[in-house]
């Protein structure tokens, strides 16, 4: 077949049943991964109110919830590095099983939490598995697919996270949790049942053990390794001491830190903007409803469209230019959205367009980061980039209140867009991996 005909083929043509199975398993693991993270976002107020013994409006809830959020982000960084190194040591299949088991079991254990520090500790433990699963699945997808199918599959994999947000949001909006709580022989809070549902992803482990094969690239890398060579160093040691891989790891870390910091510092405040534009006469219930509606539309329409659009864009113009395009789009749309929105629907439309760029670039991480590292370091390198970037988000979470007090809500969020300039500078020195074979 000619190269011209090859370029005109759809990315999914020629994929086998096993290719699809790997992609589906990776997506389901990531969907449930995000679902576990969103559960606390939705049920933090009744959970913290109960364990603290305060009303639902007590300001202490925000304080201790921030501790839990920060704990989750730090746990994601720690777990991402641990499971990333584990995947490069014992393989993708086994480490994926352990990461999913970790976040499922510790999510279910929230059911028994009776103090705020137990919840904070459990959020850290859930995040260990959450942070690890992304890097393992991203490496597995990159090693299973080739050529332009790799970019498309990586983008689809990361974009599937939207369905985790949607599942958790629907669980919070429906009466399912309350109905299940009523089936217990003794009185049980709905939030406890919600976290108990978090055990269900563990069932995915059975499918992985029965159907998923170990990555052939990883197996080949183990055979080629010679005792005493750099390949026998610890993966994190080699990543940070070899100049070539260290440079790529730091560039990837910087890009992820920009994306994750702006996710929490910009997208995370979208519900508040949607409620604010209703005016001073709106009730708290109306503001919460407006915020939930705008957040759902922004994610399901804007963020999903942006993440699905990233793969064809990056296959067309390359990884660096695609990231640059999204960074410029975000740099423009963020201040326009937060400084100019004056009505609910205006805010919702602008937030949706903004999310196309600010959240859309995230699917590029699953494409780009695994392509920058050799097989023996792929999971560790991708995890270092994506999960250590969470630490910047944790720090931002703890200081955002001060930023708002100093600049005011709208300007505080709009100023976060300056971080995209940092991303553009990093892209200036970043390597291009389009049409390149995975390094070995």
C-alpha positions in Angstrom: 0.0 0.0 0.0 1.3 3.4 -0.9 2.3 5.9 1.8 -0.4 8.3 0.5 -3.1 5.6 0.9 -1.7 4.8 4.3 -2.0 8.4 5.5 -5.6 8.5 4.3 -6.7 5.5 6.4 -8.6 6.0 9.6 -6.5 5.6 12.7 -8.6 2.6 13.9 -8.4 0.6 10.6 -6.3 -2.5 11.0 -6.6 -2.7 14.8 -7.1 -6.1 16.3 -9.6 -7.2 18.9 -6.7 -7.2 21.5 -5.9 -3.6 20.6 -9.4 -2.6 21.5 -9.4 -4.7 24.7 -6.2 -3.0 25.9 -7.7 0.5 25.2 -11.0 -0.4 26.9 -9.2 -1.7 30.0 -7.0 1.4 30.1 -10.0 3.7 29.7 -12.1 1.9 32.4 -9.2 2.0 34.9 -8.8 5.8 34.2 -12.6 6.4 34.3 -12.9 4.7 37.7 -9.7 6.4 38.8 -11.3 9.9 38.2 -14.6 8.6 39.6 -12.8 7.9 42.9 -11.3 11.3 43.0 -14.6 13.1 42.3 -16.5 11.2 45.0 -14.9 13.3 47.7 -15.5 16.5 45.8 -19.2 15.7 45.7 -19.7 14.3 49.2 -17.1 16.2 51.2 -19.6 18.5 52.9 -21.9 15.9 54.5 -18.9 13.7 55.2 -16.8 16.4 57.0 -19.9 17.8 58.8 -20.7 14.4 60.3 -17.2 13.5 61.5 -16.6 17.0 62.8 -20.0 17.1 64.4 -20.9 20.5 62.9 -23.6 21.9 60.6 -23.3 21.8 56.8 -22.5 25.5 56.7 -19.7 25.5 59.3 -16.5 27.1 57.9 -14.5 24.3 59.5 -15.7 22.0 56.7 -13.7 24.0 54.1 -10.6 24.0 56.2 -10.5 20.3 56.7 -11.6 19.5 53.2 -8.6 21.5 51.9 -6.4 19.3 54.0 -8.0 16.3 52.3 -7.6 17.8 48.9 -3.9 18.6 49.5 -3.4 15.1 50.9 -4.9 13.6 47.8 -2.6 15.6 45.5 0.5 14.7 47.5 -0.6 11.1 47.6 -1.0 11.1 43.8 2.5 12.3 43.3 3.9 9.6 45.7 1.8 6.8 44.3 2.5 7.8 40.8 6.3 7.5 41.3 6.0 4.3 43.3 3.7 2.5 40.9 5.5 3.9 37.9 8.8 2.4 39.1 7.0 -0.8 40.1 5.6 -1.0 36.5 9.1 -0.7 35.1 10.3 -3.4 37.5 7.6 -6.0 37.5 5.6 -5.2 34.4 2.5 -3.2 33.4 -0.1 -6.0 34.0 0.8 -6.8 37.7 1.3 -3.2 38.7 -2.0 -2.1 37.2 -3.8 -4.8 39.3 -2.2 -3.4 42.5 -2.9 0.2 41.6 -6.6 -0.4 41.0 -6.9 -2.6 44.1 -5.3 0.2 46.1 -7.7 3.0 45.1 -10.7 0.7 45.3 -10.1 -0.8 48.7 -9.2 2.5 50.4 -12.1 4.3 48.8 -14.4 1.6 50.3 -12.8 2.1 53.7 -14.2 5.6 53.9 -17.4 3.9 55.0 -15.8 3.3 58.4 -14.2 6.8 58.8 -15.2 8.6 62.1 -12.7 11.5 62.3 -11.4 14.2 59.9 -7.8 12.8 60.1 -9.0 9.4 59.0 -10.6 10.9 56.0 -7.5 12.9 55.2 -5.4 9.8 55.6 -7.7 7.7 53.4 -7.6 10.4 50.7 -3.8 10.0 50.6 -4.0 6.2 50.3 -6.7 6.4 47.6 -4.5 8.8 45.7 -1.5 6.3 45.8 -3.5 4.0 43.5 -5.0 6.8 41.5 -1.7 8.4 40.6 -0.1 5.0 39.7 -2.9 3.8 37.4 -2.6 6.7 34.9 1.1 6.2 34.3 0.8 2.4 34.0 -2.1 2.6 31.5 -0.5 5.4 29.5 2.7 3.4 29.1 0.7 0.2 28.2 -1.3 2.1 25.5 1.8 3.7 24.1 3.5 0.3 23.9 0.6 -1.6 22.4 -0.3 0.9 19.6 2.1 2.2 16.9 2.3 5.2 14.5 -0.7 7.5 14.4 -2.8 4.9 16.2 -0.7 5.6 19.3 -1.5 9.3 19.3 -5.2 8.7 18.8 -5.4 5.9 21.3 -3.5 7.9 23.9 -5.9 10.8 23.4 -9.0 8.6 23.6 -7.6 7.0 26.8 -7.1 10.4 28.6 -10.4 11.9 27.3 -12.3 9.0 28.9 -11.7 10.7 32.2 -14.8 12.8 31.4 -17.0 9.8 31.9 -15.5 9.4 35.4 -16.6 13.0 36.2 -20.0 12.3 34.6 -20.6 9.1 36.6 -19.7 10.7 39.9 -21.8 13.8 39.1 -24.8 11.7 38.2 -24.4 9.7 41.4 -24.5 12.9 43.4 -27.5 14.3 41.5 -29.7 11.2 41.7 -31.4 9.5 44.6 -29.5 6.2 44.1 -27.2 6.6 47.1 -30.1 7.6 49.4 -32.1 4.6 48.2 -29.2 2.2 48.8 -28.6 3.7 52.3 -32.2 3.0 53.2 -31.6 -0.7 52.5 -29.2 -1.1 55.3 -30.6 -2.6 58.5 -29.3 0.4 60.6 -29.2 4.0 59.7 -26.3 4.8 57.4 -25.3 8.2 55.9 -25.6 8.4 52.1 -22.0 9.6 51.8 -20.7 6.4 53.4 -22.7 4.3 50.8 -21.2 6.4 48.0 -17.7 5.6 49.0 -18.7 1.9 49.5 -19.6 2.0 45.8 -16.0 2.9 45.2 -15.2 -0.8 45.8 -16.7 -1.8 42.4 -13.7 -0.9 40.2 -11.9 -3.8 41.9 -14.0 -6.1 39.7 -11.9 -4.8 36.7 -9.0 -6.7 38.2 -10.6 -10.1 37.3 -10.8 -9.0 33.6 -7.2 -7.8 33.6 -5.9 -11.1 35.1 -7.8 -13.2 32.7 -7.4 -11.3 29.5 -4.5 -8.8 29.6 -1.0 -9.9 28.4 2.2 -8.3 29.5 3.6 -5.6 27.2 5.9 -7.2 24.6 8.1 -4.1 24.6 8.6 -4.4 28.4 9.4 -8.1 28.2 11.9 -7.4 25.4 13.5 -4.7 27.5 14.0 -7.1 30.4 15.7 -9.7 28.2 18.0 -7.1 26.7 19.1 -5.7 30.1 22.6 -6.8 31.1 23.6 -7.0 34.8 25.9 -4.1 35.7 24.7 -1.8 32.9 22.7 1.4 33.4 19.6 -0.6 32.7 20.0 -2.3 36.0 20.0 1.0 37.9 16.8 2.0 39.7 14.4 3.6 37.1 14.1 6.8 39.0 17.9 7.0 39.5 18.6 6.6 35.8 15.8 9.0 34.9 17.3 11.8 37.1 21.0 11.1 36.5 21.0 10.5 32.7 21.2 14.0 31.2 18.9 13.2 28.2 16.1 11.7 30.2 16.4 14.2 33.0 15.9 17.1 30.6 12.8 15.5 29.2 11.5 14.6 32.6 11.9 18.2 33.9 10.2 19.6 30.7 7.3 17.1 31.1 7.0 18.0 34.8 6.8 21.7 34.0 4.1 21.2 31.3 2.1 19.0 33.7 2.5 21.4 36.6 1.1 24.2 34.4 -1.8 22.1 33.3 -2.7 20.7 36.7 -2.2 24.0 38.5 -4.5 25.8 36.1 -7.0 22.9 36.3 -7.4 23.5 40.1 -6.8 27.2 39.9 -9.1 28.0 36.9 -11.5 25.2 36.1 -12.0 24.4 39.7 -13.5 27.8 40.3 -16.0 27.6 37.4 -19.0 26.7 39.6 -18.3 29.8 41.7 -18.3 32.0 38.6 -21.6 30.5 37.4 -23.2 31.2 40.8 -21.7 34.7 41.1 -23.2 36.0 37.9 -26.7 35.3 39.1 -26.5 38.4 41.2 -26.9 39.2 44.9 -30.5 38.2 45.0 -29.9 34.5 44.2 -30.2 32.0 46.9 -27.5 29.6 47.9 -29.5 26.7 46.4 -29.8 28.6 43.1 -26.0 29.3 43.1 -25.2 25.6 43.8 -27.6 24.4 41.0 -26.1 26.9 38.5 -22.6 25.9 39.4 -23.3 22.2 39.0 -25.1 22.7 35.7 -22.3 24.9 34.2 -19.6 22.5 35.5 -21.4 19.6 33.9 -21.8 21.3 30.5 -18.3 22.6 30.6 -16.8 19.2 31.1 -19.1 17.0 29.0 -19.1 19.5 26.0 -16.0 21.7 26.2 -13.4 19.5 28.0 -14.4 16.3 26.1 -14.3 18.0 22.7 -10.9 19.6 23.5 -9.4 16.3 24.6 -10.8 14.4 21.6 -9.6 17.1 19.2 -6.0 17.1 20.5 -5.0 13.7 18.8 -5.9 14.7 15.2 -4.3 18.2 15.8 -1.1 16.7 17.1 -1.0 14.2 14.2 -1.4 17.1 11.8 1.0 19.7 13.2 3.1 17.8 15.8 3.1 17.5 19.6 4.9 20.8 20.4 2.7 23.0 18.1 -0.5 21.3 19.3 0.4 22.1 22.9 1.4 25.6 21.9 -2.0 26.1 20.1 -3.9 25.0 23.2 -1.7 27.1 25.6 -2.4 30.2 23.5 -6.1 29.5 23.3 -6.2 29.1 27.1 -4.1 32.3 27.6 -6.8 34.2 25.7 -10.0 32.5 26.8 -9.3 32.4 30.6 -9.2 36.2 31.2 -12.1 36.8 28.8 -14.2 34.3 30.6 -13.5 35.3 34.2 -13.3 39.1 33.6 -16.2 39.6 31.2 -18.9 37.0 31.9 -22.0 38.7 33.3 -24.9 36.2 33.0 -25.3 32.5 33.6 -25.5 31.4 29.9 -22.8 33.8 28.9 -20.6 32.3 31.7 -21.5 28.7 30.7 -20.7 29.3 27.0 -17.4 31.0 27.8 -16.5 28.3 30.3 -17.2 25.6 27.8 -14.9 27.3 25.2 -12.3 27.9 27.8 -12.4 24.2 28.9 -11.8 23.1 25.3 -8.2 24.6 25.7 -7.5 24.4 29.4 -8.7 20.8 29.9 -8.3 19.7 26.3 -4.5 19.9 26.5 -4.5 17.2 29.2 -5.1 14.4 26.7 -1.8 15.4 25.1 0.0 14.2 28.3 -1.0 10.6 27.7 0.4 10.9 24.1 3.5 12.9 24.7 5.0 11.8 28.0 5.3 8.0 27.2 6.9 8.9 23.8 9.8 10.8 25.5 11.2 7.8 27.4 12.6 4.3 26.7 10.7 1.2 27.6 12.7 0.6 30.8 11.8 4.1 32.1 8.5 4.7 30.3 6.1 4.3 33.3 8.5 6.0 35.7 9.1 8.9 33.3 5.5 9.5 32.4 4.5 9.3 36.1 7.2 11.7 37.1 6.0 14.2 34.6 2.3 13.9 35.3 2.1 13.0 39.0 4.9 15.1 40.5 3.2 18.0 38.8 0.4 17.4 41.3 2.6 18.8 44.0 2.4 22.3 42.4 -1.3 22.0 42.5 -1.3 21.1 46.2 0.7 24.2 47.0 -1.7 26.3 44.9 -4.7 24.9 46.7 -3.3 26.0 50.0 -2.6 29.6 48.9 -5.5 30.3 46.6 -7.5 31.9 49.4 -4.8 34.5 49.9 -4.7 35.2 46.1 -8.4 35.9 46.2 -8.2 38.1 49.2 -5.5 40.2 47.6 -6.8 40.4 44.0 -10.5 39.7 44.2 -12.1 36.5 42.8 -12.2 37.4 39.1 -8.7 38.8 38.8 -7.2 36.0 41.0 -8.4 33.4 38.6 -7.6 35.4 35.5 -4.0 35.9 36.7 -3.6 32.1 36.7 -3.6 32.3 32.9 0.0 33.7 33.1 1.1 30.2 33.8 0.4 29.3 30.2 3.3 31.6 29.2 5.6 29.3 31.3 4.2 26.4 29.3 5.0 28.1 26.0 8.6 28.8 27.1 9.0 25.1 28.0 7.6 24.0 24.6 10.4 26.1 23.0 13.0 23.6 24.3 10.8 20.5 24.3 11.6 17.6 21.9 9.3 16.8 19.0 8.2 13.1 19.0 5.8 13.1 16.0 6.6 10.3 13.6 9.4 9.1 15.9 9.8 5.5 17.0 9.5 5.0 20.8 13.1 5.4 22.3 14.7 2.2 23.5 
